[in-house]
Amino acid sequence: MSILSVKGLQKIYTTRFGGNKVEALRDVNFEVEKGEYVAIMGESGSGKTTLLNILAGLDKPTRGSVVLDGKDMASVKESAMAAFRRDNLGFVFQEFNLLDTFSIEDNIYLPLVLAGKSHREMRERLEPLAIELGIWDLLKKYPYEVSGGQKQRTAVARALITEPKLILADEPTGALDSKSTEELLRLFAEINMRGQTILMVTHSVKAASNAGRVLFIKDGEVYHQLYRGSSTAEEFYQKISNTLTIIATGGER
């Protein structure tokens, strides 16, 4: 069952004085099945960030559609978009996007506070998540008092606590050391195995090799895709590396 459907997506930006037009996305088409773990890769300027912003409802396409769990995002009014994002999407960012003046606990609670949930419900949701993610004993600390890996686990908890239909991860390992990267990728795999759908934009072949499918974006469209299938992470890593080399050197699809 498809939870995300992207069809004929095009995005054209007009320069400040209207003299030139830049086509960031040309004709993007793909679907993500419920429970899939998909990585998106591509060189800088390929359109990855633009695509992610449109999927997150932060930008609107020039043409085409994005349908999340049967809901066309174009039909969501601007005034209701923030609530739609909060109720349906979880976000994990490279720079964590935590508030330093909030405790770890309050950072995780934030989307539920905005949704008007009771403290009892928030606590019931937080406890199993915090224990599972290994941050239970950090809840009263502040972001500047914990490590990068612990910040990212906090960000993952914040993304999961709303029970989103889709997690959008933007370079989630980009600010982490190798040990924290391994921990986060293992965590993502465990979350995905429980049925959580994940769409991750990454430059890291290591991160992408942990996904079940990789979409390669080039010149504003989906240029190629790879399925992991029965490949090990190491075998998939090599396939991804080879594909990136072919794309970079202008090879055939």
C-alpha positions in Angstrom: 0.0 0.0 0.0 1.4 3.4 -1.1 1.6 5.9 1.7 3.4 8.6 -0.4 2.8 9.2 -4.1 4.8 11.8 -6.0 3.7 12.5 -9.6 5.0 14.8 -12.3 6.6 17.1 -9.8 8.2 20.2 -11.2 9.6 23.3 -9.4 10.7 26.4 -11.2 12.2 29.3 -9.3 12.3 32.8 -10.7 15.3 34.9 -9.9 14.8 37.9 -7.7 14.3 40.4 -10.6 12.4 37.9 -12.7 15.0 37.8 -15.4 15.9 34.1 -15.2 14.1 30.9 -14.3 15.8 27.9 -12.7 14.2 24.5 -13.0 15.0 22.8 -9.7 12.8 19.8 -10.3 11.8 18.6 -13.8 9.6 15.6 -13.6 9.9 13.6 -10.4 7.8 10.5 -10.0 8.0 7.8 -7.3 5.9 6.1 -4.7 6.8 5.0 -1.2 5.0 2.0 0.3 3.9 1.9 3.9 6.8 0.5 6.0 9.5 1.2 3.5 12.9 2.7 4.2 14.0 4.8 1.3 17.1 6.9 0.8 17.4 9.8 -1.7 20.9 10.6 -3.0 22.3 13.1 -5.5 25.0 15.7 -6.0 24.6 19.2 -4.6 22.2 21.1 -6.9 20.4 17.9 -8.0 17.1 19.0 -6.4 17.2 16.9 -3.2 16.6 19.8 -0.9 13.8 21.3 -3.0 12.1 17.9 -3.1 12.3 17.5 0.6 10.9 21.0 1.2 7.9 20.2 -1.0 7.3 16.8 0.7 7.4 18.6 4.0 4.9 21.2 2.9 7.4 24.0 3.2 7.3 24.8 -0.5 4.8 24.3 -3.2 5.5 22.7 -6.6 5.0 24.5 -9.9 3.3 21.4 -11.3 2.5 17.9 -10.1 1.2 16.4 -7.0 2.2 15.0 -3.6 -0.3 12.6 -2.0 0.3 11.5 1.6 -1.8 8.7 2.9 -4.6 9.5 0.3 -4.5 13.3 1.1 -3.3 15.6 -1.7 -1.1 18.1 0.1 -2.2 20.8 -2.4 -5.7 20.7 -0.9 -4.4 21.6 2.6 -5.0 25.3 3.3 -2.0 27.4 4.2 -3.5 28.1 7.6 -3.8 24.3 8.3 -0.4 23.2 6.9 1.5 23.5 10.2 -1.1 21.2 11.9 -1.0 18.8 9.0 2.8 18.6 9.2 2.7 18.1 12.9 0.0 15.3 12.7 1.4 13.4 9.8 5.2 14.0 9.5 8.2 13.5 11.8 11.4 15.4 11.1 15.0 14.5 11.9 17.5 17.2 10.9 21.3 17.2 10.5 21.7 20.0 13.1 19.1 18.5 15.5 17.0 21.7 15.7 16.7 21.5 19.4 15.9 24.5 21.6 18.8 25.1 24.1 16.5 26.8 26.6 14.3 23.7 26.8 15.2 20.5 28.6 15.5 17.3 26.6 12.0 16.3 27.9 10.4 19.6 26.8 12.0 19.5 23.4 10.4 16.1 22.9 7.1 17.2 24.2 7.0 20.3 22.0 4.9 19.0 19.1 2.4 17.5 21.5 2.1 20.7 23.4 1.4 22.5 20.1 -1.2 19.9 19.4 -2.9 20.5 22.7 -2.3 17.1 24.2 -2.7 16.5 28.0 0.3 16.1 30.2 -0.8 12.6 31.0 -0.9 11.5 27.4 2.4 13.2 26.7 4.0 11.3 29.6 2.5 8.0 28.4 4.0 8.5 25.0 7.3 9.7 26.2 8.2 7.0 28.7 8.5 4.0 26.4 10.2 6.1 23.7 12.8 7.5 26.1 13.6 4.1 27.5 13.9 2.5 24.1 16.2 5.3 22.8 18.4 5.3 25.9 17.7 8.9 26.9 15.5 8.3 30.0 18.2 9.5 32.4 18.8 12.6 30.2 15.3 14.1 30.2 16.0 16.8 32.7 19.3 17.9 31.0 19.6 20.5 28.4 20.9 20.0 24.8 24.2 21.8 25.5 24.8 19.2 28.3 24.6 16.1 26.1 26.6 14.6 23.1 25.7 14.9 19.5 24.5 11.3 19.4 22.2 12.0 22.4 20.9 15.1 20.7 20.0 13.1 17.6 18.3 10.5 19.6 16.3 13.3 21.3 15.4 14.5 17.8 14.3 11.0 16.8 12.1 10.8 19.9 10.5 14.2 19.1 9.8 12.9 15.5 8.3 9.7 16.8 6.2 11.0 19.7 3.5 12.3 17.3 3.2 8.8 15.8 3.7 10.1 12.3 2.8 8.4 9.0 6.2 9.3 7.5 9.5 10.4 9.0 11.5 12.8 6.8 15.2 12.7 7.7 17.6 15.4 6.2 21.2 14.3 6.4 20.6 12.8 9.9 24.2 11.5 10.2 25.9 14.6 8.9 26.9 16.1 12.3 27.7 12.8 14.0 30.9 10.9 14.6 31.3 7.3 13.4 30.1 5.7 16.6 27.0 7.9 16.9 26.3 7.3 13.2 26.3 3.6 13.7 23.9 4.0 16.7 21.5 6.1 14.7 21.5 3.8 11.7 20.8 0.9 13.9 18.0 2.8 15.6 16.5 3.7 12.2 16.6 0.0 11.2 14.8 -1.0 14.4 12.2 1.7 14.0 11.6 0.7 10.4 11.3 -3.0 11.3 8.4 -2.0 13.6 6.6 -0.6 10.5 7.6 3.1 10.6 8.0 4.5 7.1 11.3 6.5 6.6 12.4 8.8 3.7 16.0 9.9 4.2 18.0 12.4 2.1 21.7 11.8 2.5 25.1 12.2 0.9 26.4 9.2 3.0 26.8 5.9 1.1 27.0 4.3 4.6 23.6 5.7 5.6 22.0 4.9 2.3 23.2 1.3 2.4 21.0 0.7 5.4 17.9 1.6 3.5 15.8 -0.9 1.5 15.8 1.3 -1.6 17.8 4.2 -2.9 16.5 6.8 -5.4 19.2 8.8 -7.3 18.2 12.4 -8.3 20.0 14.0 -11.1 19.2 17.2 -13.0 15.8 17.5 -11.2 14.4 14.0 -11.8 14.7 10.5 -10.6 17.6 9.2 -12.6 17.9 5.6 -11.3 16.9 3.5 -8.3 18.4 0.5 -6.5 16.6 -2.1 -4.3 18.6 -3.7 -1.6 16.8 -7.0 -1.8 18.8 -9.8 -0.3 22.1 -7.9 -0.5 24.1 -7.3 2.7 24.8 -3.7 3.8 28.3 -4.2 2.5 27.1 -5.4 -0.9 24.5 -2.7 -1.2 27.2 -0.1 -0.2 29.3 -1.2 -3.2 26.3 -1.1 -5.6 25.5 2.4 -4.4 29.1 3.6 -4.8 29.3 2.1 -8.3 26.0 3.8 -9.3 27.2 7.2 -8.0 30.4 6.9 -10.0 28.4 6.1 -13.2 26.1 9.0 -12.6 29.0 11.4 -11.9 30.8 10.4 -15.1 27.7 10.7 -17.2 27.0 7.0 -17.8 23.8 5.5 -19.0 20.9 4.7 -16.6 
